Amino acid sequence: MTVEPRRPRVVVVDDSRMDRERAADALGSGPELRVELCGSAEEALEALRREPADLVLSDLTMPGISGLDLLERIRREHPGTDFVVLTGHASVDSAVRALRMGATDYLRKPIQPEELVLVVQRLLAGRALVEENTRLRDVLRTVEACRALAPCLEPGEVYAVALDLLLKGLARRRGIALFHRSAFALSDALVMRGFDEAEENRLHNLLVDEKRVDLEGIHETAVTPRSPVQSALRQAGVEVERLLAVPVRGDENEAGVLWVLEDGRPFEESELERTRIVAGHAAISLRNAEQYHRAKERAFIDDVTELYNVRYLLLAADHEIRRAERYGTELSMLFLDLDRFKLVNDRYGHLVGSRALRQLGGVLAGCVRQVDTLARYGGDEFTILLVDTGHADAAYVAERIRATVADTWFEGGRGESMRLTLSIGVATYPLHGRTREALLDLSDKAMYRAKSVGRNRVCSASELGS
């Protein structure tokens, strides 16, 4: 559902039915208007309370509330409404008084249709010009505000900042951003503003855990009277009318939608225009984030094996050690080295050796969890960070890896197959060390001990003192 352009509204107030209908007939041949006829000032005030008007055309002399009193009330209660006086007096004294009180113009009775149409067109054109200037200022402010999206290089940050910009720019309080976390398979994330803690917990369960919304199925910015999100909001105990849905996507895997709650004030076309500006800038920021992460991944990926490289390993080790320290968990590091791999390169050549390393990377990846970090340390050396893993479990994993590699046939040169074996060292935080350097050093020394006692085996850092 889109927002229809607003047509100007004119209220004609006169106790003479003939004069009211004459004005209505004249305006019916002018610009596309909505004209409401009122027989008294009291009716006009009720009409304005029901819906604002751009222009009021009012007689001065009427039973009950006079035209001047009506003008005073409108200036006080509806300051954005223009007021044109219709006077049948020979003197213009009352009309001049009305102008001094804030009336925009006056017309003498009997009304001349051409004159009435010209006055209304001129006033509405002036209002349209003011509204256009206001719109352009709002657009400029929105574009300026969107600069806050430029430094965002994480998709989650892009969605959160875009939601904040929308809520502020539209003067709304409550909104939701739901988006895929491309770094985690089948995982969504939710940003919420304006809800209490209980509502947020229920919404997270409904929108993230139960996955009520097909994000790829929302293609355009629009006001929606009903959707799965509205159903989830109501089920979470949140009163909701219409929602403004704003899809924001990158060029690759990033996809999400922002929703802004109407909260009793209908969305206007000018608000949708500003919304599209924010969505456009957010999409650009998402594309920048995708390019940044693609470049970062290239910097952290080994060209031969397509595993992480040592640069990434060092960062991941620092991160996981801080995490283990914070939560009081264990962390183990495996240091792996192929046995006598130089003979493979000497016999088959480095091209076959590189293919063997790539195949080995695939075998190792199949032996560890997604949360673990597998990296090529250099040459024919590999490292594996096993998160939340104690020393006994890490030694078990190492032995399983050793046996799997020993039982695997690798592609050799000239149609031949070959066997490879590994020597593996194991060190654990905090048992053997509390720093990245200590874990790397001790797992490396344990690996060399495995080589010194016969190769194709696993040794623990605990054995180094023996």
Residue pairs with C-beta under 8 A, 6 or more apart in sequence:
1 222
1 223
1 224
1 225
1 242
2 222
2 223
2 272
3 223
3 266
3 267
3 268
3 269
3 271
3 272
4 269
5 269
6 268
6 269
7 32
7 33
7 34
8 31
8 32
8 33
8 34
8 54
8 55
8 124
8 127
9 33
9 34
9 35
9 36
9 51
9 52
9 53
9 54
9 55
10 27
10 33
10 34
10 35
10 36
10 53
10 54
10 55
10 56
10 57
10 120
11 35
11 36
11 38
11 44
11 47
11 48
11 53
11 55
11 56
11 57
12 20
12 23
12 24
12 27
12 35
12 36
12 37
12 38
12 57
12 58
13 38
13 39
13 40
13 41
13 43
13 44
13 56
13 57
13 58
13 59
13 62
13 67
13 70
14 20
14 23
14 38
14 39
14 57
14 58
14 59
14 62
14 86
15 39
15 40
15 59
15 62
15 63
16 59
17 39
19 59
19 86
19 109
19 110
19 111
20 37
20 38
20 39
21 37
22 110
22 111
22 113
23 35
23 37
23 57
23 86
23 111
23 116
24 35
24 37
25 113
26 111
26 113
26 114
26 116
26 117
27 33
27 35
27 116
27 117
27 120
28 35
29 113
29 117
30 117
30 120
30 121
31 120
31 121
31 124
33 120
36 47
36 53
38 44
38 47
40 62
40 63
40 64
40 65
41 58
41 62
41 64
41 65
41 66
41 67
41 69
41 70
41 73
42 64
42 65
44 56
44 58
44 70
45 65
45 70
45 73
45 74
45 77
47 53
48 56
48 74
48 77
48 78
48 81
52 78
52 80
52 81
53 78
53 81
54 81
54 82
54 124
54 127
55 81
55 82
55 83
55 84
55 104
55 120
55 123
55 124
56 70
56 74
56 81
56 82
56 83
56 84
57 84
57 86
57 107
57 116
57 120
58 67
58 70
58 71
58 83
58 84
58 85
58 86
59 67
59 86
59 87
59 88
59 109
60 66
60 67
60 68
60 85
60 86
60 87
60 89
60 94
60 95
60 98
61 67
61 87
61 88
61 89
65 73
67 85
67 86
67 98
68 94
68 97
68 98
68 101
71 83
71 85
71 98
71 101
71 102
71 103
72 101
74 81
74 83
75 83
75 101
75 102
82 104
82 123
82 127
83 98
83 102
83 103
83 104
84 103
84 104
84 105
84 106
84 107
84 119
84 120
84 123
85 94
85 95
85 98
85 99
85 103
85 105
85 106
85 107
86 106
86 107
86 109
86 111
87 94
87 95
87 106
87 107
87 108
87 109
88 108
88 109
88 110
89 95
92 106
95 103
95 106
98 106
99 105
99 106
104 123
105 119
105 123
107 115
107 116
107 119
135 270
135 273
138 169
138 270
138 274
139 273
139 274
139 277
141 169
142 165
142 169
142 274
142 277
142 278
143 277
143 281
145 165
145 168
145 169
145 278
146 165
146 277
146 278
146 281
146 282
148 161
148 165
149 158
149 161
149 162
149 165
149 281
149 282
149 284
149 285
150 285
152 158
152 161
152 285
152 289
153 288
153 289
153 292
153 293
154 289
155 179
155 181
155 182
155 250
155 254
155 256
155 286
155 289
156 179
156 181
156 189
156 191
158 248
158 282
158 285
158 286
158 289
159 177
159 179
159 189
159 191
159 248
159 256
159 258
159 282
160 177
160 191
161 282
162 177
162 248
162 258
162 278
162 279
162 281
162 282
162 285
163 175
163 176
163 177
163 191
163 193
163 258
164 193
165 278
166 172
166 175
166 246
166 258
166 260
166 275
166 278
167 173
167 174
167 175
167 193
167 194
167 260
169 274
169 275
169 278
170 244
170 260
170 267
170 271
170 274
170 275
172 260
172 261
172 262
172 263
172 265
173 193
173 194
173 261
173 263
174 193
174 194
174 195
174 238
174 260
174 261
174 263
175 192
175 193
175 194
175 258
175 259
175 260
175 261
176 190
176 191
176 192
176 193
176 203
176 207
176 229
176 258
176 259
177 190
177 191
177 192
177 256
177 257
177 258
177 259
178 188
178 189
178 190
178 207
178 208
178 213
178 215
178 229
178 256
178 257
178 259
179 188
179 189
179 215
179 248
179 254
179 255
179 256
179 257
180 187
180 188
180 189
180 215
180 253
180 254
180 255
180 256
181 187
181 188
181 189
182 252
182 253
182 254
188 207
188 208
188 211
188 215
189 208
190 203
190 204
190 207
190 208
192 199
192 200
192 203
194 261
195 203
195 238
198 237
199 236
199 237
199 238
202 235
202 236
202 237
203 232
203 233
203 236
203 238
206 212
206 232
206 235
206 236
207 213
207 229
207 232
212 228
212 229
212 231
212 232
213 227
213 228
213 229
213 232
213 257
215 247
215 255
215 256
215 257
216 255
218 245
218 247
218 257
219 247
220 247
221 244
221 245
221 246
221 247
221 272
221 275
221 276
221 279
222 244
222 245
223 242
223 243
223 244
223 245
223 262
223 267
223 272
224 230
224 242
224 243
224 244
224 245
225 242
227 243
227 245
229 243
229 245
229 259
230 240
230 243
233 240
233 261
234 240
240 261
240 262
241 261
241 262
241 263
241 264
242 262
242 266
242 267
243 259
243 260
243 261
243 262
244 259
244 260
244 262
244 267
244 271
244 272
244 275
245 257
245 258
245 259
246 257
246 258
246 259
246 260
246 275
246 278
246 279
247 255
247 256
247 257
247 279
248 256
248 257
248 258
248 279
248 282
248 283
248 286
249 255
249 256
249 283
249 286
250 283
250 286
250 287
250 289
250 290
251 287
251 290
252 290
252 294
253 290
254 286
254 289
254 290
258 279
260 275
299 311
300 308
300 309
300 311
300 312
300 315
301 307
301 308
301 309
301 312
302 308
302 309
302 375
302 376
304 354
304 357
304 358
304 376
305 357
305 358
305 360
305 361
305 376
306 358
306 361
307 361
307 364
307 365
307 374
307 375
307 376
307 382
308 316
308 373
308 374
308 375
308 376
309 375
309 376
310 375
310 376
310 377
310 378
310 383
312 373
312 375
313 373
313 375
313 377
313 383
313 385
314 436
316 373
316 375
316 385
317 333
317 373
317 385
317 436
317 439
317 440
318 436
320 331
320 373
320 385
320 387
321 331
321 429
321 434
321 435
321 436
321 439
323 329
323 387
324 330
324 331
324 387
324 388
324 429
324 430
325 434
329 387
329 388
330 388
330 389
330 390
330 391
330 428
330 429
330 430
330 431
331 385
331 386
331 387
331 388
331 389
331 428
331 429
331 439
332 385
332 386
332 389
332 390
332 391
332 393
332 394
332 426
332 427
332 428
332 429
333 383
333 384
333 385
333 386
333 426
333 427
333 428
333 429
333 439
333 440
333 443
334 383
334 384
334 386
334 394
334 397
334 398
334 401
334 424
334 425
334 426
334 443
335 377
335 381
335 382
335 383
335 424
335 425
335 426
335 427
335 440
335 443
335 444
335 446
335 447
336 364
336 381
336 382
336 383
336 384
336 401
336 422
336 423
336 424
336 447
337 380
337 381
337 382
337 422
337 423
337 424
337 447
337 451
338 360
338 380
338 381
338 420
338 421
338 422
339 420
339 421
339 422
339 423
339 451
339 455
339 456
340 455
341 353
341 379
341 380
341 420
344 352
344 353
344 356
344 412
344 418
344 420
345 352
345 353
347 413
348 412
348 413
348 418
349 413
352 411
352 412
352 413
355 411
356 410
356 411
356 412
356 418
356 420
357 376
357 380
359 410
359 411
360 382
360 405
360 410
360 420
361 374
361 376
361 382
363 404
363 405
363 408
364 374
364 382
364 384
364 401
364 405
365 374
366 404
367 397
367 400
367 401
367 404
368 374
368 384
368 386
368 397
371 387
371 388
372 384
372 385
372 386
372 387
373 384
373 385
373 387
374 382
374 383
374 384
375 382
375 383
375 384
376 382
377 383
383 440
383 443
384 397
384 401
386 393
386 394
386 397
389 397
389 428
390 428
391 426
391 428
391 431
391 432
391 460
391 462
394 426
394 428
395 426
395 458
395 460
398 424
398 426
398 458
399 458
401 422
401 424
402 421
402 422
402 424
402 456
402 457
402 458
405 420
405 421
405 422
406 419
406 420
406 421
406 422
406 456
408 419
408 420
409 417
409 418
409 419
410 417
410 418
410 419
410 420
411 417
411 418
412 418
421 455
421 456
422 456
423 447
423 448
423 450
423 451
423 455
423 456
423 457
423 458
423 459
424 447
424 450
424 457
424 458
424 459
425 442
425 443
425 444
425 445
425 446
425 447
425 448
425 449
425 450
425 458
425 459
425 460
425 461
426 443
426 446
426 458
426 459
426 460
426 461
427 433
427 438
427 439
427 442
427 443
427 446
427 460
427 461
428 439
428 461
429 439
431 461
431 462
432 438
432 439
432 442
432 461
432 462
433 439
433 441
433 442
442 461
442 464
443 461
445 461
445 464
446 459
446 460
446 461
446 463
446 464
447 459
449 459
449 463
449 464
450 457
450 458
450 459
453 459
